[in-house]
């Protein structure tokens, strides 16, 4: 048995464990110090922190963590506050030279804490936090560029989202009410928060990645926000300029293929069991729709069109509230149809609801699956909604777009719709 260096009621440490934790502490100090010293050289900054200093900070954290158990917690606190004092003095000196940033000094203190975590045995956590620290430290200019591009509307949208998430949602009652006891303010708030947050994330991705990166990527990212809006935007563009029908069809089909990603996301969040039962079908339909999209793209990639996937509002609270109302209506409608008209009523109500919003149907069916609805009935209801939603976008694009766009959408959506029909038929006969 390996000899223990420390053996108390609350902490034990062998020689091998001590060596591993010491090496981890040294590694943490080296990688953070390397990034900080590289950044200082690039920016011609004058400071007191480099690879050696950060390594010493991490080592001191490791030693202080061990002293905590050997001697007293007061020894650890004394070393910690002593190091904070030295760091404050170093910051004061660099501030006098005109460098008033505190990132390096705060990183040094955090390195001390990470060394202590490694000494205690929290190696995995300390390494994960180290990776996060490195990502933030190395992304300075990316963050500056991103913040510089934020508009007032986007800033206010983010503030409103934080207010919803932290000041309103936590205080919603978590009690079912209404007919069939399927309405729960907490769950409804959670649904609205998730969907609006997902749309906000899609908006940010479009702005940071989609602009000037090509019609295909713009369409795929637009599908994270609203495939219906993408259909509306590009169908009208093809009407204005029929020669651009090919790229517009690529954007529309790309956005619509993300429908199956969103369905998978919502079902996985609200009913993992239901998601596992439909995952293979969703993957198959996603691959079919993506194949159709890439085929359309390959046939028209020489044509250029101005990307216009940025949607009107980063966070539309009115639309979020409307979505909440649609979600409640679908919950009640499906429950009522199943109770009074049986399976046929449920299938019909889901199909009709899919004409309006596939996200609300996905969440509603997932939530009711295994309780009000059997898994087999929930599966059929969901894919009928997917089929009806695909049909709506085909009709919308065909009505608003050029004849050339209509022909391309008939081919692309026809393949996806056929895939949905095959899945529905398979579910019916099994």
N, C-alpha and C positions, 0 to 999 in steps of 0.2 A: 504494500500500500504506500502511495506517495506521501512523503512527509508534508505536514501542514505548517505553513509559515504563521498563519493566524487561525486560531480556533476558539471562537467565543460562542455565546448562546445565540447571537444574531448574525454572525458572519464567520465564514471559514474560507481560507485561501491556501491552495497548494503552490508548490514551486512552479509547476507547469502552467497553472492558471495565471499566476503572477506574471510569468514571461509573456504569455499571450496578451494579457490586458495591457502590459507595458508597451508591447509592440504596436498594438492597436492605437494606444494613446499617441505614440510617436508618429504613426501614420496619419492620424487626424491632424496633428499640428503641421506636418510637412505639407499635406495637400492644400490646406487652407492658407498656410503661409506662402506656398508657391503661387497661388492665385493672387494674393494680395501684393506680393513683391513684383510679380509680372505686371499687374495693373499700375503699380507705382512707377515702374520704369517707363511704361507706355505713356503715362500722363505727366511724367517728369515731376512727380510729387516728392516732397521732402518729409519723411516720417521716420518713426522709430521702430516700425514693425516689419519684419521680413520672415523668411523661413525659420531662422534660428529662434527668433523671439516667439513665434507662434508655437514652435515645438516645445520651448520651455514652458509656455503657458499650459499646454496640454499635459506635459509631464508633471508640472506643479499640481494640476487638477487631479491627476492620477495619485500622486503622493498624498495630497490633502485628503482624498477620498479614503485612502488606507489609514491615515492618521486618525480619521473620524472614528474608526472602530478600535484602533490600538490605544489611543489616548483619550480624546474627548471631542465631542462635537464643537466645542469652543475653539479647538485648534484649527479645525476646518474653517470655521467662520473667520477666525483671525487671519488665516492665509488668504481667504477669499477677499475680505475687505481691504487687506493690505495690497493685494494685486489691483483691486478696483481703484485704490488711491493712486498707485503708480500709473495706471492707465489714464486717470483723470489728469495727472500732471503732464503726461505725454501729450494728451489732447490740448491742454492749455498752451503748451509750447508750439505745437503745430498750428493752433488757431491764431497765435500771434504772428505767424508767418503768412497768414491769409487763407489757410486751408481749414474751413470750418465744418467739414463733413465728419460724421461720427461713425461711419460704416466700419472702418478698420478697427477702431477701438471697441465697438460693440462685438465685432467678430472675435476679437481677442478674448473678451470676457466669456463669450459663448464657448470658445475653444477650451477654456479652463473647465467649464461645466461639462463639456463632452468628455474630457479626460477623466473627470470624476465618475461619470456614468460608466465609462469603460472599466474603471477600477472596481466598481460595484458589481460588474458582470452584465450590465445592459449593453452588450456589444452590438447586437443587431440594431437596437434603437439608436445608439450613438452614431453608427455608420449611416443609417437612414437619414438622420438629421444632418449629418455632414454633407450628404449628397444634396439635400435641399438647400443648405447654406451655400454650397458651391454654385448651384444653379442660380440663385438670386444674386450672388456676388458677380458672376460672370455675365449676367444679363442686364447690366447697368444701362448700356446704350440702347438696348432693345426696349427697355422700359421707358427711357427718356423719349425715344421716337414714338412709342405707342401713346404715352400720355400727351405728347405734343399734338397728336392727331385727334384727341378726344374732343368732341363738340359739346356745347352746353346741354343740348338735348340728351346726349348719351350720358353725361354726368348726372343729370337730374333723373334719368331713367334708372341708373344704378342706385341712387339714393332712395328712390321710391321702392325699388326691389328690396333693399336692406330694411326699410321700414316695414314692408310686408312680412319679411322673413323673421325679423327680430322683435317687432313691437305689436304686431297684430296676430300672426299665426300662433305663437305660443299660448295665447289667451283664449283661443277658440275652444268651446266645450267639446268634450270627447264622448258625446252621448247620442245614440241613434234616435231618430224621430221620424214622423211622417208615416205614410202608408207602407206596409211591409217592413218597416224599420230599416230601410236601406240608406237613409240619408243621415249623414254624420258630419257636423260642421268642421270637425278636425280633419276628417278625410277629404272633404270637399276643398278645404283650404290647402291641404297638402297637394292635391291634384292641380289646383290653380297655380300654386307656387312652383311645382315641378315643371309644368308645361310652359309657363311664362319664362322661367329660368332657362329652360332648354332653348326656347326661341331667342332669348337674349344672347345665349352662348353662340347660337348659330349666326346671329347678326354680327357678333364680334369676329367670328371666324371668317365670315364673308368679307368683312372690312380689312382684316389683317392678312388673309391668305387668298381670298378670291379675286381681289382687284388685280386686273392685268395679268392673271395667271391662266387664262383660257376659259373658253365657254363651258368645257366639260366640268372642270373643277368648280366653276361658279354655279352651275346647275346642281351639282351634287351637294354643295354647301347650302344652296338655297333650299333644298329639300329638307334640311334640318329645321328651317323656320316655317315655310309654308309652300308645299308643292303647288297648291292652287294659285297662290300669288305669282309664282314663277310661270305657271301656265298662262295666266292673264297677261303678264308683262311681255313674254316672248311671242305669244300668239298675235298680239297687237303689232309687235315689231315686224313680224313676218307679213302682216297685212300691208304695212306701210312700204315694205321693201321685199317683195316676193323672192328676190334672188338670195336672201338670207334665210330662207326657210329651213335649209339643212342644219346650220348651227343652232337656230332657234329650236328645232325639233330635238337636237342633242341636249340642250339645256332643260327642256320640258321633260324628256324621258329620264334624264339623269336625276332631276329633282323627284320625279314620281317613284323611281326605284328605291329611294331612301324611305318610302312609305313602310317597307317591310322591316327596315332597321328600327324605325320608331315603334312599330307594332311590337317587335321583339323587346325593345327597351321597356315599354309600359307593362307588358305582360310579365316580364321577369321581375319588375319591381313590385307588382301588386299580387302576383300569384306565381311563384317559382314552379309549382307543380304543373300548372296550366302551361307555362312557357316550355317546360321540358316535353310536354306532349305535342307541341306544335313547332318546336325548334327546327326539325328537319324540313318541314313543309315551308317554313319561312325562309330558310337558307336556300332551298331549291328555287323558290320564286324570286328571291333576291338575285341569284345567279342568272336566272332567265332574263330578268329585267335589265341587269347590268350588261349582259351579252347583247341584248337588243340596243342598248344605249351606245355601247362601244362600236357596234356595227354601223349605226347611223353616223357616229362621229368619224369613223374611218372613211366613210364614203363622202364626207363633206368637210374634212379637216383643212382643206385648202382655202375654204371660204372664211372670211373674217367678219366678225360682228362686234360691235362695242359691247363689252360686258356691262350688264345693268342689273346685277342681282342684289344690290343693296336695297333693302326694303324700307318702307316709309318710316317706321318707328322702331327704335331698339326695344322698347317695352311698352306695349299698348295695354293699359290697365282696363280700358273698356272692353277690348277683345278678350282679355283674361277673365273678366266677370261674365261676359257672354258665354265663354267656354264653360265656366262653372255652371251656368244655367243649362246649357246643352247637356252637360254631364249628368246633372240631376234629372233632367227630362228623360234621358236614355235609361238611367237606372230605374225610374218609375215606370217608363213605357215597357221595358223588357220584362220587369217583374209583373206588371199588370197583364201583358199579353200572354206570358207563360201561365199565369194563374187562371185566366178566363178562356183562353183559346188554345192552350197546350203548346206543343212543340212548334206547330205551324205558325202560331201567332208570334212566338219568339223569333223564329227565323225571318218572318216578314218585317217585324219591327226593327231588327238589326240591319236588315238590308236597306230599309228606308233611312235609318239613322246614318248608315255609311255614306249616303248621298251628301250629308252635311259635314260630318267630321269623323275621320277614322280614329283619331287619338282618343276622343271621348268614348267611342264604341269599344276600343281596345281595353281601356281601363275599366269600363263598366262590365264588360263580359268577363274580364279576368277576375274582377272582384266578386262577381256572382257565381263563377265556376266552382263546382264542388259543393255549393250550398243550394242556392235557388236553381241553378242550372247544372245538369250533368256535364262531365267533361266532353263527351261526344257532341252534345247539343251546343255547348259553348264553342267548340272547334268549328262546327258548321256555321254558326252565327257569325263568327269572326271572319271567316273567309268569304262568306256572302257579302259582308260589309266591305271587305277589300275589293271584291269584284265590282260592287256598285260604285265605290269611290273611284276606281279606275275608269269606269264608264262615264262618270260625270266629267272627269278631266279630259277624256277623249272628246266628249260632246262640246265642252267649253272651248278647247283648243281648236276644234274643227269649225265652230261657229265664229270665233273671233279671228282666226288665222286665215292665211292664204290657201288656195286649193292645193299648192305643193306641200304645205305644212300638213294639211288634212290627210294627204296620201301617206306621208311619212308617219304620222301619228297612228293611222289605221294599221300600218304594219307593226310598229313598235308596241302599241297598246294591245293589238290583236294577239301578239305572242304572249304578253303578260296575262291578258284576260284568259287565253286558252290554258295557261298554266294554272290560274285560279280555278277554272272549271274542272280541270283534271284532278286537282286536289280535292275539290268538293265531291266529285264523283267517287273518288277513292274512299273518302270518309263515309259516303252513303252506303257503299257496298261492303265495307268492313265492319 
